[in-house]
Amino acid sequence: MTDKILNLTLNKLDSLESETKAIRKDLQTETKSIQNELSIEIGTVKNEMKEMRNEFQSEIKFLHIEMSEMRSGISEIKQSVYRLEESQPKDINALFKNNSINVESYNHQIGVLNKRLFQTESHIEELFKSYK
């Protein structure tokens, strides 16, 4: 009877051992499958990250170009403003000089007209005196 129990126990152990081996094999297969899936997912994520990094670098280069163009535009504007500020006093002085010449010319013309008016008034007064 002990031999029978021992044989039954050994048979049970053998069956447990083969079940354990089957489970271990299934676990190994499942683990490899999960590892493969994870490797694929990691590869996909890496590729997406590379694409995003490339896009980001392109955008940064574009922004640098735009910034450079803006700086040169601002520099041109500053130079134009500086030229205007430099020439403005000269332009104002030229206008004042021109106006001064015009005023002098008009003053001379007014003086001539005043003389003629005075002469005409004098002549009219003489006519009135002689007519009375």
Salt bridges, closest charged atoms under 4 A:
GLU17 OE2 - LYS21 NZ 3.72
